[in-house]
């Protein structure tokens, strides 16, 4: 057999009226004017509930809109910062481009000056070549003339020696 400690505990409760007092009668049915008043109150309560739901939806929408506004403000700020950075970069690029244009024009002027000097040297060299060719011709003519006069003299010496 089981020990009373090992047996499950069962609790039984019985509810009975204390003094056999008869229960209160149900409330009487509402009067017609009360029914209308209750209906108006129910309609007013329903209307108020709709207003509250609409207001809650507006507040929720406004909260989303406020967060959207905050996000948009942050984006505008970031956009402005980016535009300022781009303006600075554009300014720096314009300055660099200006410096490059200056260097390029200086380089082109230098090249043009060297080409001009080169052409002047070439023209001077051409004149010197013409003068050299003329001098060579004159020298050849002079050498030919000397050789002719020496040939005549040597033939004169040769005739004088043989006579």
C-alpha positions in Angstrom: 0.0 0.0 0.0 1.1 3.6 -0.6 2.2 5.9 2.2 0.0 8.9 2.7 3.0 11.0 1.8 3.3 9.4 -1.5 -0.4 9.8 -2.4 -1.4 12.8 -4.5 -3.2 15.6 -2.8 -6.7 16.3 -4.0 -8.6 19.4 -3.0 -12.3 19.6 -3.5 -14.3 22.8 -3.2 -18.0 23.2 -3.1 -19.6 26.6 -3.6 -23.0 27.2 -2.2 -24.9 30.4 -1.3 -24.4 31.3 2.3 -27.8 32.0 3.4 -30.3 30.8 1.1 -31.0 34.3 0.1 -32.7 34.5 -3.3 -30.5 35.9 -6.1 -31.1 39.4 -7.2 -33.5 39.7 -10.0 -32.1 40.5 -13.4 -32.0 44.2 -14.3 -35.1 45.5 -16.0 -35.0 46.0 -19.8 -33.8 49.5 -20.7 -36.4 52.0 -21.5 -36.7 53.2 -25.1 -35.2 56.6 -24.4 -32.3 54.9 -22.6 -31.8 52.7 -25.6 -31.5 55.7 -27.9 -29.2 57.4 -25.4 -27.0 54.2 -25.3 -27.0 54.0 -29.1 -25.9 57.6 -29.3 -23.2 57.0 -26.7 -22.1 53.9 -28.6 -22.0 55.9 -31.8 -20.1 58.7 -30.1 -17.7 56.2 -28.6 -17.2 54.5 -32.1 -16.6 58.0 -33.6 -14.1 58.8 -30.9 -12.3 55.5 -31.4 -12.1 56.3 -35.2 -10.7 59.8 -34.4 -8.2 58.3 -32.0 -7.2 55.7 -34.6 -6.8 58.4 -37.2 -4.8 60.6 -34.8 -2.6 57.6 -33.9 -2.1 57.0 -37.7 -1.2 60.7 -38.2 1.2 60.6 -35.3 2.8 57.5 -36.6 2.9 59.1 -40.1 4.3 62.3 -38.5 6.9 60.2 -36.7 8.0 58.6 -39.9 7.9 61.9 -41.6 10.0 63.4 -38.8 12.6 60.6 -39.2 12.4 61.1 -43.0 13.0 64.9 -42.4 16.0 64.1 -40.2 17.4 61.7 -42.8 16.8 64.3 -45.6 18.5 67.0 -43.5 21.5 64.7 -43.0 21.5 63.9 -46.7 21.4 67.6 -47.6 24.2 68.3 -45.2 26.3 65.5 -46.7 25.4 66.7 -50.2 26.5 70.2 -49.3 29.8 68.9 -47.9 30.3 66.9 -51.1 29.5 69.9 -53.3 32.0 72.0 -51.3 34.6 69.3 -51.7 34.0 69.0 -55.4 34.2 72.8 -55.7 37.6 72.7 -54.0 38.7 69.9 -56.2 37.5 71.8 -59.3 39.3 74.9 -58.2 42.5 72.9 -57.6 42.2 71.2 -61.0 41.6 74.6 -62.6 44.7 75.9 -60.9 46.8 72.8 -62.0 45.4 73.1 -65.5 46.4 76.8 -65.6 49.9 75.9 -64.5 50.1 73.2 -67.1 48.9 75.6 -69.8 51.6 78.1 -68.7 54.3 75.4 -68.8 53.1 74.2 -72.1 53.2 77.7 -73.6 56.6 78.3 -72.2 57.8 75.0 -73.6 56.3 75.8 -77.0 58.0 79.3 -76.9 61.3 77.6 -76.1 60.9 75.1 -78.9 60.0 77.9 -81.3 63.1 79.9 -80.3 65.3 76.8 -80.7 63.9 76.1 -84.1 64.4 79.7 -85.1 68.0 79.6 -83.9 68.4 76.3 -85.7 67.1 77.8 -88.9 69.4 80.9 -88.5 72.4 78.5 -88.0 71.3 76.5 -91.0 71.0 79.6 -93.2 74.4 80.8 -91.9 75.9 77.3 -92.6 74.4 77.4 -96.1 76.0 80.8 -96.7 79.3 79.5 -95.5 79.1 76.5 -97.7 78.4 78.7 -100.7 81.4 80.9 -99.7 83.5 77.7 -99.2 82.6 76.4 -102.7 83.4 79.8 -104.2 86.8 79.9 -102.4 87.5 76.3 -103.5 86.8 77.3 -107.1 89.0 80.4 -106.7 91.7 78.3 -105.1 91.6 75.8 -107.9 91.7 78.5 -110.4 94.7 80.1 -108.6 96.4 76.7 -108.3 95.8 76.1 -112.0 97.1 79.5 -112.8 100.2 79.0 -110.7 100.8 75.6 -112.3 100.4 77.1 -115.7 102.9 79.9 -114.9 105.3 77.4 -113.4 105.0 75.2 -116.4 105.8 78.2 -118.6 108.7 79.2 -116.4 110.1 75.7 -116.2 109.9 75.5 -119.9 111.7 78.8 -120.1 114.3 77.6 -117.7 114.6 74.4 -119.6 115.2 76.3 -122.9 117.6 78.7 -121.2 119.6 75.9 -119.7 119.7 74.0 -123.0 120.9 77.0 -124.9 
